[in-house]
Amino acid sequence: MTLSRFLETRERSWRRLEELVRAAGGSEPERLGADGVLELGAAYRAASADLAYARRAFPGDPVAARLEDLVGRGRAVVYAHRGARPSPWAFLARDYWRLVHGLGRWLGIGAAALLLPALVVGIWAALDPTVAATIVPDSFIDGAAPPDLDRGLSSPESAAFSSQLFTNNIRVTFMGFVAGVGFALPAVLLLAYNGAILGAVLGLAAANGNLGNVVRMVTAHGVLELTCIVVATAAGMAVGWRLVDPGERPRRRAVRDAARPAVLVVAGTAPFLVLCGVVEGFVSPAGWPAVAVVALGLGLAGAYWALVARRGRS
C-alpha cells in the first residue's frame, strides 16, 4: 500500500479518534456514554494497528510520529484510572524512593560532578591556600579563617557561616534542577563549580588549622544537603537529556513523560531540605564533639541512600 492510499483510507478513522479523545476530556471516557466508549475502544485498536504498520512501512514519514501522539492520547483515555489518589505519606514511603532509584546513571554523574572537583580543589587549596582563597566567595572566607581570629562555634560569625552554606545549598538544589532541564550539561558545570567552592573552603580550613571547626559547623546537615543537591540535579538532567536523545518517541512527548516524575522527585526532596534546616539550627551551633557531628551527618545521608537502595528496588 502506498503512503497516499494509506492516508486516504485511514485518515477518517484517525480524525474520529481525535474527536472522541477531545470529547472525553483526555481522561474521562464516561463522558462518551456506553456507545461512545465502545467506539473509542474500536478506534483506538484500529489506530494502534495503523501505527504498527506505519512504523514498518513508512518509518521516516511524519505520519508515524502523528500516529504515536494520537495513540498515546487515546491510551490515556482508554486506560484512564479513576481510583483514589495516593496520599503524600504513601508517596514519601514508597513512590519517592522508586523515582530516585530510577534516576540511575544520572545520580552517579551528579555525584561525580560535585565530588571530584571538591577533592581536586580541596587538595590544591590545602597546598596553596593563598591562591586558592581567590576563588572562595567572601561570605565563606570567614569560616575557613585561622582559629586565632576567634571564630569558634559560639561566635556569630560561625553561625552566619553555617547558615550561609545552608541557604546556598538550597539555592543550588533548585538551580541544579532547572539547569539540568537545559540539555543536562549546565547542571554538570553548576555542580562542578559548587564542588570546587566546597573543596576550596575545606582545603583552606585545613591549611589554616581550622578544619575541625568547619567540620563541626557543617557536617551534621551538609552531607544530606549535598545528597539533595545531587538528587534534584539528577532529576533535571534526566529531563534535559530527553531533549538530546528522545528515543523512539517525539521529542516533546519524551520530555513531557520525563518531566512529571522529575518534578515529583524535587517535591519529595524538599522535606529533607527542611530536615537539614532543623539540624542546622539546633545541632550545628550546639558545640557537639566532632565525632558526634560526623556520625549524625553520615547517619542521615546513609539512611537516605539505604532507603533508596531498599525501597527503590521494591
Stockholm file with secondary structure:
# STOCKHOLM 1.0

chainA/1-314         MTLSRFLETRERSWRRLEELVRAAGGSEPERLGADGVLELGAAYRAASADLAYARRAFPGDPVAARLEDLVGRGRAVVYAHRGARPSPWAFLARDYWRLVHGLGRWLGIGAAALLLPALVVGIWAALDPTVAATIVPDSFIDGAAPPDLDRGLSSPESAAFSSQLFTNNIRVTFMGFVAGVGFALPAVLLLAYNGAILGAVLGLAAANGNLGNVVRMVTAHGVLELTCIVVATAAGMAVGWRLVDPGERPRRRAVRDAARPAVLVVAGTAPFLVLCGVVEGFVSPAGWPAVAVVALGLGLAGAYWALVARRGRS
#=GR chainA/1-314 SS CCHHHHHHHHHHHHHHHHHHHHHTTTTCGGGGHHHHHHHHHHHHHHHHHHHHHHHHHCTTSHHHHHHHHHHHHHHHHHTCCCSCCCCHHHIIIIIHHHHHHHTTHHHHHHHHHHHHHHHHHHHHHHHCHHHHGGGSCHHHHGGGSCGGGCCCTTSHHHHHHHHHHHHHHHHHHHHHHHHHHTTSHHHHHHHHHHHHHHHHHHHHHHHTTCHHHHHHHHHHHHHHHHHHHHHHHHHHHHHHHHHHCCTTSCHHHHHHHHHHHHHHHHHHHHHHHHHHHHHHHHTGGGTCCHHHHHHHHHHHHHHHHHHHHHHTTC
#=GC SS_cons         CCHHHHHHHHHHHHHHHHHHHHHTTTTCGGGGHHHHHHHHHHHHHHHHHHHHHHHHHCTTSHHHHHHHHHHHHHHHHHTCCCSCCCCHHHIIIIIHHHHHHHTTHHHHHHHHHHHHHHHHHHHHHHHCHHHHGGGSCHHHHGGGSCGGGCCCTTSHHHHHHHHHHHHHHHHHHHHHHHHHHTTSHHHHHHHHHHHHHHHHHHHHHHHTTCHHHHHHHHHHHHHHHHHHHHHHHHHHHHHHHHHHCCTTSCHHHHHHHHHHHHHHHHHHHHHHHHHHHHHHHHTGGGTCCHHHHHHHHHHHHHHHHHHHHHHTTC
//
